[in-house]
Amino acid sequence: MQRRNFVAGAVAVTMVGDGQFAAAQTAEWEMLSAPDGSWRLDMPKGSQRTVVTEPDGRVRVQYGYSATAGIGLTFAIEQIAQGALDRSPAVTDALLLTTVNLMLRAIPGGRVEQQAPLVLGSARGRSFAVRIDHLQGTFAGRVYVASRALYEQMVLVRDDQRDNPIVARFLDSLRLA
């Protein structure tokens, strides 16, 4: 899956450099939203949109933003079913756990600090945080299943930027219809 390759590459790129983050903290923000109104989210202006068609035909739309160095934000929407989707709690929870565990395995040298279920409106989700000692940083995120899509918010942040307001604003801004 493309997401696993993205995660490993983004960790390395985001954690290098020692730029200051005044620009990131004062960045102009914009609201991104789906054409069908199924989601909306705040991202700093200048995010890059990428569309990938997976080998099995699923479509993944991804928005990414990287501050000077030390903070990277990614929001991705992945179609997970063409037909009927079993939305039972057990199936949804298994899909969420598998997705998070695949992401965590893509982080070399990562140590899980936190992983827990969560809810956003009617969507079931899972949060996670992975400590990456050799990069002196953290990879954290939230994953949700709603309708026929998997929504992923991922943050890559150096230790000195972990409490940066840009992180909380990004993670707390997602709304699902």
N, C-alpha and C positions, 0 to 999 in steps of 0.2 A: 504494500500500500504506500502511496506517495507520502502520506502524512509522516510515516516513520522516518523516511529520508529527510524530509523537511525539518523535523524536530532536531535530529542530530546535527545537521548543518547549521541551523539557526542558533543553536546553543553556542557553537564555536565562534560564529561571526559576531553575535551580540556581546559576548563577554570580553572581547578584546578591546584595547584602547583605553585611554583615560581622560576622555573629554568631560567637560563639566555639563551639568544638566539644567542650567537655568533656562536654556532654550526649550527643553522638553517640558519643564514645569509650566512655562508660560505659552506653550504652543496653542495655536488656534485649533479648536475642535470642530468637528462636523458630525451630524447625525447621518449614519448610513442606514438604509432600509431596503428590504426586499420589495421588488415591484408588486408582489401580491400582498404585501403588508404582513407577512408571517413573522418578521423580526425587525427590530431596530436596535442600533448600538451606536455609542459615541466612540469615535476614533480621532486622533490628531489628524489635522489636514495633511495631505501628502501621502496617505496610505496607498499602497500598490495593490491592485486587484489582479488575481490570476485565476483562470478557469482551466481545470484539468479534467479530461475524460479518462477514467480508469479503464484498464483492459477489459473489465467485465461490463463496461458501459455506464457505470455510475458516474455522475458529474460532481465535481468538487469545486466550489468557489471559495477563494481564500483572499483575505485582506490582510496586509502586513504593514507594519510601521516600525522603524528602528530609529531611536533617538541617537544622538551623536555616537555614543558607545555606552554599554551597560544596561540599556533597557530595550527590549524588543517586544512588540505586541502582535499577536496574530489572532484573527477570528476566521474560522472556516465553517462552511456549511457543506455537508456531504449527503447526497441522496442515498438512502439506505434500502429502499424497497420500491419496486415498480408496482406490485400488486398489493394484496391485503397484508397488513402488518400486524402481527400479534403484539398488542400493547399491554399484555398482562404484566403485572409488576415483576414477576420472576424472570420473564424473557427480557424485559427492558433492563433490569438490574444486571443480568448476565451480559448483555451487550455493552453496557456502560463499563462494567468491571473489565471485560476483555479489551475494550478500547483503551482505557487508562493503562492497563498492564502492558499493552503493546507499546504505548508511548514511553512508559517508564523503562522498558527494556532497551529502547533506542538511545538511552542516555548512558554513555560509558562512564563508569565510576560514580553513578548517581546513587543516592541513599534516600529512600522514602522517609519524609518527615511527617507527612499527614496524608490521609486518604479517607474520605467520608461521603456518605450519601447526602444529597441536598435536593431541594425542590424549587422551581421557578414557575410560578403560576400552576398550570396543570402538568408541566414537564418534569419528569424525573431526571435527576442529574447526579454527578459525582464530582467532588473537588479533590485536588491532589497538590502536593508540594514535594519536590525532590531537591535535596541538597547536593551540590556538585562541588566537592572540596577543591579539586585541582583547578577549578575556574573561579573559586571564591564567589560562588553565586547560587541562585535558586531557579529552578524551572517549576512554575506553578500554573494551575489552570482549573477550568471547569468544563465539564462535558455534559450536554443535555440531549435527550431524545424527545422530539415533539413532531407530530404529524408523521411525515415520511422522511425526516431528516435528522442528522446527527449534527449538533452545534458544538463547536469547540472554541474556547477562549484560552489562549496560552500566553504566558508572560515569562520572559527570560530576563533575569535581573541580577546585576552584581550586588554583593552584600551592601555596599555603601549606598545603593539606590532602592533597597528593599521597601522602605517606608515612603518612597516618593509618591506624592498624590496622584501622579499619572497612572500608577498601577491600580489603585482602588477605584478611581473614576472609570477606567476601562472595564474592570471586572464587574462593577456594580451597575453599569449602564445597559446591559442586555435586557431586552424585553421581547417575549415571544407571544404571538397572538393565539 
